[in-house]
Amino acid sequence: MTRTIIHSQQADASDPPSSERRLIVTIDGPAGAGKSTVAKRLAQRLGYLYLETGALYRAVAWKVATSGVSPSDQQGVASLLPVTRITMEPGGVEARVLVDGKDVSGEIRAPEISRIASIVSAIPAVREWLLPLQRQLGSARGLVAEGRDLGTRIFPGADVKFFLEADVEVRTARRALELKAAGDAAVLEQTREAIRARDARDRSRDLAPLVPAPDASVIDTSALDADQVVDRMMAVIAKKL
């Protein structure tokens, strides 16, 4: 059985009054487009819950890696799901991620886990296993969720949908900086190829490929910083409140 708890962000003085309508906001896009940073800031600006769906897939990837199962062995990966317990608990800016009671919040950010996550996320059994859980998290409203198929599959009825994109070179530089900050001396060429490979897997998978929802607002973040992106999002959201 899987149980997940998502923490709420502290509201600041610019948050909308609590009496206003609370929305479900989805942010999709490829790796390095800025989804996580923007989603956190947007959730804080709105006083909403923040859901990083990628952490759920990374948690599954961690279980696969530590179980010795090949990520390409779809039956082997599927057999792990019924005996896997994933929990997300309050932990400051980001939720703590626990797998079978073990805090793996830091470990799931490792490049190898990211690589495995991109493979297992294309397995239909994994996506189906996480689908009801993700939808349940949106039932309380007042949610900013970021991922790759939220506006198209997880929350097709979301009030506001965004799709972030950016030039591959910009995304490569951003990802390399993230890895460096995490203590991994990333090589630009390897990072670039990893991003391109991830893009290819995400866009070509049969189930829930990475595409903008027809009603999503597409924002190119190549020349924008996080606050500028959030400002553009707030302008769209203001029309729904």
N, C-alpha and C positions, 0 to 999 in steps of 0.2 A: 504494500500500500504506500502511496506517495502522499506526503503532506507538505504543503508549502505555505509559509507566512511571509508576506511582503510588508516592509516597513514604510511608514509615511515620512515625507520630507517636512521640515519645519517651514511654516509660511513666513514671509517677510511682509514689510509694510506695503509692498506693491501688489500683494495677492488680492484677487477678486473677493468680494464679500461672500461669506459662506452660504448666503441665501441664494446666490446665483446658481444657475443650472450647472451641474457637474457632469463633465463629458468623459468619453473614452477617446483618447488621442493616440494614434498609432504612428510610428516612425520606422520606415523600412529603408533599406539601401544596402549597398555592398560594403565590404570591409574597408575601413579607413575613410569613410565618407563623413564621419563625425557624429554618428548616431548616439553613442553612449554619452559623450560629453554634453551634447545638446539636450538629450532626453533628461539627464539629471538636472540641468539648469532650468529646463522648461517645467519639470515637475515641481521644483522648488519655487519657481515664480508663481505657479498656479496653486501651490499647496496641495498637490495631488500625490497619489502613490506612484512609485516608479518601479517598473518591471523590466528587467533585462532578460529577455527570453534566451539569449545566447548562453547565459550562465547555466540554464537547465541542460542545454546540449553539451556544454563543457563538462557538466557533472556526469552525464552519461558517458562521455568520452573518458573521463577519469576512471570510472568504474570499469570500462572496457580495458583500458591500459593496465590497470592494476590486477585485472583478472586474467591477463595473459591471452585474451581472445583477440584474434585479428579483427581490426575494424572493418575489413572487407568481407568478413564471414557474417552475412546477414542473419543466418539462423542462430549462430553463436551469440551475436549481440542481442537478438530478440529473446534468447533464453535467460539473459541476465535481468531483463526488465521486471519480471514478477517478484524478484528477490532484491530489488533495489529500492531504497528509501531516500528520497531527496528532500531536503528541508532548507528553506531560505528564511533566515531570522534577522531581526534588527541588528545593525552593526555600524551605525554612523552614516556616512554618505552612501555607502553601498551595503546591501544585505550580505550577511555571512552565509556561505553555502556549505551545507553539510551533506555528506553522502554516507548513509548507514551510520549516522551519529558522529562521523569524523569531519572536522572543519577542514575543508579543502579550498577555501577561498583564494589562497595564494597559489596553490598548486595548479588550479584549473586555468591560470593565466599563462602557463608555460607554453612556448611555441609548439612543442610536440603535442600537447593536449589540444591546442587550437587546430593543428593539422588533423588530428583524429576526429575532433568535433565536426569539421567540415565534411568528413566522410560519413560518419554515423548519422549526421543530420539529413542525409539523402536517403536513409533507409526508411521505407514506409512504416515499418512496425514502430520505430522510434518516434516518428512524427505523430502517428496515431496515438501512441501511449501518452504523449505530452499534450495532445490537443485538448481533451476535456479539462485538464488541470489549468491550462492557460486561460481557457474560456471562463472557468470558475473564478479566476482572479479578477476578471473584469466585471463580475456581476455586481460589485458594490459601487461601480461608477467612480468618477474622479480618478482616472488612471492615465498615466503616460507610459506606453509600452513600446519598446524598440526591439526590432528583429529583422526578419527577412520576408515573412509571409503574413504579417499581422493584418494588414489592410485587405489582403486578398482572400485569406483563408481563416485565420484565427478570429478576427473581429471584423467580418465583412460589413457589419452594420455600424461600425465606429462612427462617431459624430464628426471627427476631423481626421484626415489621413494625410501623412506627408511621406514623400520619397526623396531621400537625399542621394545625390550623386556627386562625383568629383573626378577630375582627371587622374589617371592611374599613377602618374608621377607624383602628384600631390598626395595621393593616398599612400604611396610607398614611403614618402618622407615622413608622413605622420605616423605610420606604423613603426618605422625604424626608431623614431623618437620614443614611442611608447615602450618598445622593447629595451632600448637603452636605459630608460628610467627604471625598468624592472630588473636591470642588471645583466641584460643579454646584449652583447656587442653584435648587433645585427649587421649583416652585409647587405648593402642596398640591392644588389642584383638578386640575391637569394630572397630578399623580402619582396621584391617586385614579382619574381616568378611565383612565389607563394600566393600573392594576391591574385595574380592572373589565373592560377590554377583554381583558387577558391571561387573566383568569378565564374569560371567555366562550369564548375560543379553546380554552383547555385543556380545558374541560369539555364542549365540543360537538364536538371533532374525532372523526372516525370511527374512527381508529386509536389505541388506548390512551388514552382520555379520562381526565381527572383525576378519579378516584374512589378512596375508601379500599378496600383489599383487604378481602374478607370477614373475614379473620382478623387484621386490623390493630387495634392499640390506638390509638384516637383521643384526641388530647390538644388541648384548647383552650388556646392559649398567651396569650390576651388579657391575663390578669391575672397571668401568671407570668414570672419572669425566666429566663434561659438555664439557670442552675444548678438552679433548681427543676424545670425540664423534664427536665434530665439525671438528677436524682435519681429522678424518677418512672420514667424509662426504665430506670435501673439496677435498680430494684425488680422490673421485669418481666423484665429480662435475667437477673437472679440466679436466677430459677426455671428457666432453661434451661441454666445452667452446671453 
